[in-house]
Amino acid sequence: MRLLTAAILAALLAGSASAQTQATVRNGFSLAVTGDLIGPEKPITGHGDPGTLRIQKLLSSADAAFGNQEGAIFDLDRFPGYPAAQNGGGTPINDAAVAFDLKAMGFKIMSMANNHATDFGVDGMLETQRSLDAAGVVHAGTGDSLTAAREPAYANTPKGTVALVSFAGTYTDISLAADANPARGFRARPGLSPLRSRELQLVTPEQMATLRAIAARSETPDAAKNPEVFTAAKTGEELTIGRTTFRVEDRSGLSYDVNADDRAAALASVREARGKADLVVFSIHAHETASSDPEDVRPADYMTPLFHALVDAGADAIVRHGPHALLGIEIYKGRPIFYGMGSLMFQVGDKHRQFRGFTLPEAWYDGAVAVSEYQNGRVAVIRIHPFVQNLEDDRLIGTPRSPSHEEARRILNRIQAASVQFGTKIDIEGDTGVIRVAAK
């Protein structure tokens, strides 16, 4: 009898936990998701451009729209600060009026945790926050302290409250926020919420033996006289040479150890948001990939386990951005995980894709907006709308234009192929990709 009662209680508790992690937005709620915004430097919604109007309609028609704001937003001629000594690969900056343009385009929630957060120092980051606040765009991922940067931000919609939790796996070292240290009299440091990780190069036992022999010869020549010392490499064994750490595993490639405190904080923030919001979005800016091959854009090995844990903690959608590439979409327990949506705005380089003497990849100028439609607290269907960057109109360089049929198919085929590894089926209907999410 006791065993039966315990089993019934466990089942009830499991059902209760499941219900708590399900979105409670009203039927018909829609979430629009896109990638990075490097730009626009000036407002673009007033030009009447068909490509801009198409994106504006997609974003503003959704109940909530998300993007990652890369770059500062303030009027430079009124800014008393300076460019930082370290930046995220440049110092993109947009006029203060752009914040209102983003609001007009339909953005309700934006991430600020990325490698450009402090291109103009902490003062520039805080000024960008104030610009978004003035326009009524909710943002997350940066704050006056580490605790504040990790906190969820909330946006109210007629169909439910949306929470955004934002972290950065790729950042500049000067961007990290810190809490106050009263024992030493230190105030809190403004900055972003990091998901710190340690990069490892995985090698076989035989490769490790060779590496140890090389290291021994360069440091202690006598040790190299006995090569047998270097033949007992075991799984998990590590060796650091210079700035590179090698670890013995049964596979090769890059691997990452994620900071346990940061991982726990991300999960805690999602759980907090789950208790206060009807829908929870987690975003991360992370350039890390599965290998050092620039052509290999598979996600780093820590990402999928982390994203699954975040969904289990209560996230309804995961958005990874940063690679400026269109990557796959996974459906995990009925929740979408977007591994890369490209860039909505990419004002980098000229109309010939030239930037600092390099020709940027054509694929970096492709993007998409994914609109998820909810029924009964779950995603029912996701529609993927492709676009390409405008490289023709001088006023709109690096902003989205409508694709030709051939361009749309190329983009959708790329997302479709990248999603196969996750078992996601994407139908291409006309110039739109469609994922029908099975109820589970």
C-alpha positions as CSV (number, residue, x, y, z in Angstrom):
1,M,0.0,0.0,0.0
2,R,2.8,2.4,0.9
3,L,4.6,1.6,-2.4
4,L,1.3,2.3,-4.3
5,T,0.8,5.6,-2.5
6,A,4.4,6.6,-3.1
7,A,4.0,5.8,-6.8
8,I,0.8,7.8,-7.1
9,L,2.5,10.8,-5.2
10,A,5.5,10.6,-7.5
11,A,3.3,10.7,-10.6
12,L,1.3,13.6,-9.3
13,L,4.5,15.5,-8.5
14,A,5.9,14.7,-12.0
15,G,2.8,16.0,-13.6
16,S,2.9,19.2,-11.5
17,A,6.6,19.8,-12.4
18,S,5.7,19.3,-16.1
19,A,2.9,21.8,-15.9
20,Q,5.1,24.4,-14.2
21,T,7.6,24.3,-17.1
22,Q,4.9,24.8,-19.8
23,A,4.3,28.2,-21.2
24,T,1.0,29.8,-20.1
25,V,0.7,32.3,-23.0
26,R,-2.8,32.5,-24.6
27,N,-3.5,30.5,-27.7
28,G,-2.3,32.2,-30.8
29,F,0.7,33.9,-29.1
30,S,3.6,34.3,-31.5
31,L,7.3,34.8,-30.9
32,A,9.5,36.2,-33.6
33,V,13.2,35.4,-33.4
34,T,16.1,36.7,-35.4
35,G,19.9,37.0,-35.0
36,D,22.4,39.8,-34.6
37,L,22.0,43.5,-35.2
38,I,25.1,45.3,-36.2
39,G,23.3,48.4,-37.2
40,P,21.4,50.2,-38.4
41,E,23.6,53.3,-37.9
42,K,20.6,55.6,-38.8
43,P,16.8,55.0,-38.6
44,I,15.6,53.0,-41.7
45,T,11.8,52.6,-41.2
46,G,11.0,55.9,-42.8
47,H,12.5,55.1,-46.2
48,G,9.5,53.0,-47.3
49,D,11.8,50.2,-48.5
50,P,9.9,47.0,-49.3
51,G,12.5,44.8,-47.6
52,T,12.4,46.9,-44.4
53,L,8.6,47.0,-44.4
54,R,8.4,43.2,-44.8
55,I,10.6,42.6,-41.8
56,Q,8.8,45.3,-39.8
57,K,5.5,43.5,-40.6
58,L,6.9,40.1,-39.5
59,L,8.3,41.5,-36.2
60,S,5.4,43.9,-35.3
61,S,2.8,41.3,-36.1
62,A,4.3,38.9,-33.5
63,D,3.3,39.3,-29.8
64,A,7.0,39.5,-29.0
65,A,10.1,39.9,-31.2
66,F,13.7,39.1,-30.1
67,G,17.1,40.2,-31.5
68,N,20.7,40.6,-30.2
69,Q,21.9,44.2,-30.1
70,E,25.5,44.3,-31.1
71,G,26.9,47.8,-30.9
72,A,26.3,51.0,-29.0
73,I,23.2,53.2,-29.3
74,F,23.7,56.8,-28.4
75,D,24.7,60.1,-30.1
76,L,28.4,60.1,-30.2
77,D,28.7,63.9,-30.3
78,R,27.1,64.1,-26.9
79,F,28.9,61.1,-25.3
80,P,31.5,62.2,-22.7
81,G,33.3,58.8,-22.7
82,Y,35.9,57.2,-24.9
83,P,36.2,54.1,-27.1
84,A,37.5,51.2,-24.9
85,A,41.1,49.9,-25.3
86,Q,39.5,46.5,-26.1
87,N,36.5,45.9,-28.4
88,G,34.7,43.1,-30.0
89,G,36.4,43.4,-33.3
90,G,35.3,47.0,-34.1
91,T,33.1,49.7,-32.5
92,P,29.7,49.7,-34.2
93,I,27.6,52.6,-33.0
94,N,24.1,53.7,-33.9
95,D,22.4,57.1,-33.3
96,A,20.1,57.3,-30.2
97,A,17.1,57.6,-32.5
98,V,17.8,54.0,-33.7
99,A,16.4,52.7,-30.4
100,F,13.0,54.1,-31.3
101,D,13.4,52.7,-34.8
102,L,13.9,49.2,-33.3
103,K,10.8,49.7,-31.3
104,A,8.9,50.8,-34.4
105,M,10.1,47.6,-36.2
106,G,8.5,45.6,-33.5
107,F,11.2,44.6,-31.1
108,K,10.1,44.0,-27.5
109,I,13.0,42.1,-26.1
110,M,16.7,42.4,-26.9
111,S,19.9,40.8,-25.6
112,M,22.9,43.1,-24.8
113,A,25.3,40.4,-23.6
114,N,27.8,40.0,-26.4
115,N,31.4,40.9,-27.3
116,H,30.5,44.5,-28.3
117,A,28.8,45.3,-25.0
118,T,31.6,47.6,-23.8
119,D,33.2,48.8,-27.0
120,F,32.8,52.3,-25.5
121,G,33.5,51.2,-21.9
122,V,31.0,50.7,-19.2
123,D,29.7,54.3,-19.8
124,G,28.8,53.4,-23.4
125,M,27.0,50.2,-22.2
126,L,25.0,52.1,-19.7
127,E,24.2,54.8,-22.2
128,T,22.9,52.1,-24.6
129,Q,20.7,50.7,-21.9
130,R,19.3,54.2,-21.3
131,S,18.5,54.6,-25.1
132,L,16.6,51.3,-25.1
133,D,14.8,52.2,-21.9
134,A,13.7,55.5,-23.4
135,A,12.3,53.7,-26.4
136,G,10.5,51.1,-24.4
137,V,12.6,48.1,-25.6
138,V,13.2,45.5,-22.8
139,H,16.8,44.3,-22.6
140,A,18.7,41.7,-20.6
141,G,22.3,40.5,-20.2
142,T,23.9,43.6,-18.8
143,G,23.5,45.5,-15.6
144,D,25.0,47.5,-12.7
145,S,26.4,44.3,-11.2
146,L,26.8,40.6,-12.0
147,T,23.6,39.8,-10.1
148,A,21.7,42.5,-12.1
149,A,23.2,41.3,-15.4
150,R,22.0,37.8,-14.8
151,E,18.5,38.8,-13.8
152,P,15.5,38.1,-16.2
153,A,13.9,41.1,-17.9
154,Y,10.2,41.1,-18.4
155,A,7.9,42.4,-21.2
156,N,4.2,42.5,-21.0
157,T,2.0,41.6,-23.9
158,P,-1.8,41.2,-24.2
159,K,-1.3,37.5,-24.4
160,G,1.1,37.0,-21.5
161,T,4.3,38.2,-19.9
162,V,7.6,37.3,-21.7
163,A,10.9,36.9,-19.8
164,L,14.3,37.2,-21.3
165,V,17.5,35.7,-19.7
166,S,20.7,36.6,-21.6
167,F,24.3,35.4,-21.2
168,A,27.4,35.7,-23.3
169,G,29.9,32.9,-24.0
170,T,31.9,35.2,-26.2
171,Y,32.9,38.5,-24.8
172,T,35.8,40.9,-24.1
173,D,37.5,40.4,-20.7
174,I,36.8,44.0,-19.8
175,S,33.0,43.4,-20.2
176,L,32.5,41.1,-17.2
177,A,30.2,42.4,-14.5
178,A,31.0,41.8,-10.8
179,D,29.1,42.1,-7.6
180,A,30.3,44.3,-4.7
181,N,32.9,43.1,-2.3
182,P,32.1,44.8,1.0
183,A,35.0,43.1,2.8
184,R,37.5,44.9,0.6
185,G,35.4,48.0,0.1
186,F,34.8,47.3,-3.6
187,R,31.7,48.6,-5.4
188,A,29.9,46.4,-7.9
189,R,31.2,46.7,-11.5
190,P,28.7,47.1,-14.3
191,G,29.0,44.7,-17.2
192,L,27.6,41.6,-18.8
193,S,26.6,38.2,-17.6
194,P,29.2,35.7,-18.8
195,L,29.1,32.0,-19.4
196,R,32.8,31.4,-19.0
197,S,34.4,28.3,-20.5
198,R,37.8,26.8,-20.9
199,E,38.8,25.6,-24.4
200,L,40.4,22.2,-24.7
201,Q,42.0,20.4,-27.6
202,L,41.0,16.7,-27.5
203,V,43.7,14.1,-28.5
204,T,44.2,10.4,-28.6
205,P,46.4,8.6,-26.0
206,E,49.1,8.2,-28.7
207,Q,49.0,11.9,-29.6
208,M,49.2,12.8,-25.9
209,A,52.3,10.6,-25.5
210,T,53.9,12.4,-28.4
211,L,53.0,15.8,-26.9
212,R,54.4,14.9,-23.5
213,A,57.6,13.8,-25.1
214,I,57.9,17.0,-27.0
215,A,57.2,19.0,-23.9
216,A,59.7,17.0,-22.0
217,R,62.4,17.5,-24.6
218,S,61.9,21.3,-24.6
219,E,61.9,21.6,-20.8
220,T,63.7,18.7,-19.2
221,P,65.9,16.9,-21.8
222,D,66.7,14.0,-19.5
223,A,63.1,13.0,-19.1
224,A,62.9,12.3,-22.9
225,K,65.4,9.5,-22.6
226,N,62.8,7.2,-21.3
227,P,59.9,7.3,-23.8
228,E,58.0,4.6,-21.8
229,V,57.1,7.3,-19.3
230,F,54.9,8.9,-22.0
231,T,52.8,5.8,-23.1
232,A,50.3,5.6,-20.3
233,A,48.0,8.5,-21.2
234,K,44.5,7.9,-19.8
235,T,41.1,9.3,-20.6
236,G,40.8,12.7,-19.0
237,E,44.5,13.3,-18.6
238,E,45.5,16.9,-19.5
239,L,48.6,18.7,-20.6
240,T,49.0,22.5,-21.1
241,I,51.6,23.8,-23.5
242,G,51.7,27.5,-23.7
243,R,48.1,28.6,-23.8
244,T,46.7,25.4,-25.2
245,T,45.4,22.6,-23.0
246,F,45.2,19.1,-24.4
247,R,43.0,16.4,-23.0
248,V,42.9,12.7,-23.8
249,E,39.5,11.5,-25.1
250,D,38.2,8.9,-27.5
251,R,37.5,11.6,-30.1
252,S,39.4,14.6,-31.5
253,G,38.4,18.2,-31.9
254,L,37.6,21.1,-29.6
255,S,35.9,20.8,-26.3
256,Y,34.9,23.2,-23.6
257,D,34.6,23.1,-19.8
258,V,31.9,25.4,-18.7
259,N,32.2,27.4,-15.5
260,A,30.0,25.6,-13.0
261,D,28.9,28.8,-11.2
262,D,27.9,30.6,-14.4
263,R,26.0,27.5,-15.6
264,A,24.2,27.3,-12.2
265,A,23.4,31.0,-12.4
266,A,21.9,30.6,-15.9
267,L,19.7,27.7,-14.7
268,A,18.6,29.7,-11.6
269,S,17.7,32.7,-13.7
270,V,15.5,30.6,-16.0
271,R,13.8,29.0,-13.0
272,E,13.2,32.4,-11.5
273,A,11.7,33.6,-14.8
274,R,9.6,30.5,-15.1
275,G,7.8,31.4,-11.8
276,K,7.0,35.0,-12.9
277,A,6.4,34.8,-16.7
278,D,4.1,33.1,-19.1
279,L,6.9,32.4,-21.6
280,V,10.7,32.3,-21.0
281,V,13.4,33.0,-23.6
282,F,17.1,32.2,-23.0
283,S,19.7,33.8,-25.3
284,I,23.4,33.3,-25.5
285,H,26.0,35.1,-27.7
286,A,28.6,32.3,-28.4
287,H,31.0,32.0,-31.3
288,E,32.4,28.7,-30.2
289,T,32.2,25.8,-32.6
290,A,33.0,22.1,-32.6
291,S,36.4,22.4,-34.2
292,S,39.1,24.8,-35.3
293,D,38.1,24.3,-39.0
294,P,36.6,27.7,-40.1
295,E,34.3,25.7,-42.4
296,D,32.9,23.7,-39.5
297,V,30.2,25.7,-37.8
298,R,28.7,22.9,-35.8
299,P,27.9,24.1,-32.2
300,A,30.5,23.6,-29.5
301,D,30.0,20.4,-27.5
302,Y,28.8,22.1,-24.4
303,M,25.9,23.8,-26.1
304,T,23.3,21.1,-26.7
305,P,23.6,19.6,-23.1
306,L,23.3,23.1,-21.7
307,F,20.4,24.1,-23.8
308,H,18.6,20.9,-22.9
309,A,19.2,21.6,-19.2
310,L,17.8,25.1,-19.6
311,V,14.7,23.8,-21.3
312,D,14.3,21.3,-18.4
313,A,14.6,24.3,-16.0
314,G,11.8,26.1,-17.7
315,A,13.0,27.8,-20.9
316,D,10.4,27.8,-23.7
317,A,12.8,28.9,-26.4
318,I,16.6,29.0,-26.7
319,V,18.3,31.5,-29.1
320,R,22.1,31.2,-29.8
321,H,23.6,34.0,-31.8
322,G,27.1,35.3,-32.7
323,P,28.4,33.2,-35.6
324,H,26.7,35.4,-38.2
325,A,25.6,32.1,-39.9
326,L,22.4,30.3,-40.5
327,L,22.6,27.1,-38.5
328,G,20.2,24.3,-37.4
329,I,17.0,24.3,-35.4
330,E,16.3,21.6,-32.8
331,I,13.0,20.8,-31.2
332,Y,13.6,19.4,-27.7
333,K,10.6,18.4,-25.6
334,G,8.5,20.6,-27.9
335,R,10.7,23.7,-27.4
336,P,12.7,25.3,-30.2
337,I,16.4,25.7,-30.0
338,F,17.8,28.1,-32.6
339,Y,21.5,27.5,-33.1
340,G,22.1,30.5,-35.4
341,M,19.7,32.8,-37.3
342,G,22.4,34.9,-39.0
343,S,22.2,38.7,-38.8
344,L,19.2,40.9,-39.2
345,M,21.5,43.9,-39.6
346,F,25.0,43.5,-40.8
347,Q,26.5,46.9,-41.6
348,V,30.0,45.5,-41.8
349,G,32.1,46.2,-44.9
350,D,31.0,47.9,-48.2
351,K,28.7,46.8,-50.9
352,H,31.4,44.5,-52.3
353,R,31.7,42.8,-48.9
354,Q,35.1,44.3,-48.4
355,F,36.2,44.8,-44.7
356,R,39.7,45.7,-43.7
357,G,41.2,44.2,-46.8
358,F,39.2,41.0,-46.5
359,T,36.2,39.7,-48.5
360,L,33.6,38.6,-46.0
361,P,31.7,35.4,-46.7
362,E,28.6,35.7,-48.8
363,A,26.7,33.5,-46.3
364,W,27.2,36.2,-43.6
365,Y,24.8,38.4,-45.6
366,D,21.9,35.9,-45.4
367,G,19.4,35.7,-42.5
368,A,16.0,34.7,-41.4
369,V,13.2,35.5,-39.0
370,A,11.5,32.5,-37.3
371,V,8.0,33.0,-36.0
372,S,6.8,30.4,-33.5
373,E,3.0,30.1,-33.0
374,Y,1.7,28.7,-29.7
375,Q,-1.3,26.6,-28.9
376,N,-2.1,25.1,-25.5
377,G,1.2,26.3,-24.0
378,R,3.3,24.7,-26.7
379,V,4.8,25.6,-30.1
380,A,2.5,24.3,-32.8
381,V,4.2,25.6,-35.9
382,I,7.4,27.6,-36.7
383,R,7.6,29.6,-40.0
384,I,11.0,30.6,-41.3
385,H,11.1,33.7,-43.4
386,P,14.4,34.3,-45.2
387,F,16.0,37.5,-46.3
388,V,19.3,38.8,-47.7
389,Q,21.3,41.9,-46.8
390,N,20.9,44.9,-49.1
391,L,24.2,45.6,-50.9
392,E,22.8,48.0,-53.5
393,D,21.0,51.0,-51.9
394,D,23.6,53.2,-50.2
395,R,21.1,54.3,-47.6
396,L,20.4,50.7,-46.6
397,I,23.7,48.8,-46.9
398,G,23.7,45.9,-44.5
399,T,19.9,46.0,-43.8
400,P,17.4,43.3,-44.9
401,R,15.8,43.2,-48.3
402,S,13.4,40.7,-49.7
403,P,15.0,37.7,-51.4
404,S,14.4,36.4,-54.8
405,H,12.9,32.9,-55.1
406,E,16.3,31.4,-55.7
407,E,17.8,33.3,-52.8
408,A,15.0,32.2,-50.5
409,R,15.4,28.5,-51.5
410,R,19.2,28.7,-51.0
411,I,18.7,30.0,-47.4
412,L,16.0,27.6,-46.5
413,N,17.9,24.6,-48.0
414,R,20.9,25.6,-45.8
415,I,18.8,25.7,-42.6
416,Q,17.0,22.5,-43.6
417,A,20.4,20.7,-44.1
418,A,21.8,22.1,-40.8
419,S,18.7,20.8,-38.9
420,V,19.0,17.2,-40.0
421,Q,21.6,16.5,-37.3
422,F,18.9,17.3,-34.7
423,G,16.2,15.3,-36.4
424,T,14.2,18.3,-37.3
425,K,12.0,18.2,-40.4
426,I,11.6,21.5,-42.3
427,D,9.1,21.6,-45.2
428,I,9.7,24.3,-47.8
429,E,6.4,25.8,-48.9
430,G,6.9,28.5,-51.5
431,D,9.6,30.8,-50.0
432,T,8.9,29.9,-46.4
433,G,10.2,27.1,-44.2
434,V,7.7,25.3,-42.0
435,I,8.3,23.2,-38.9
436,R,5.2,21.4,-37.5
437,V,5.9,20.6,-34.0
438,A,4.4,17.3,-32.7
439,A,2.6,17.5,-29.4
440,K,4.5,15.6,-26.7
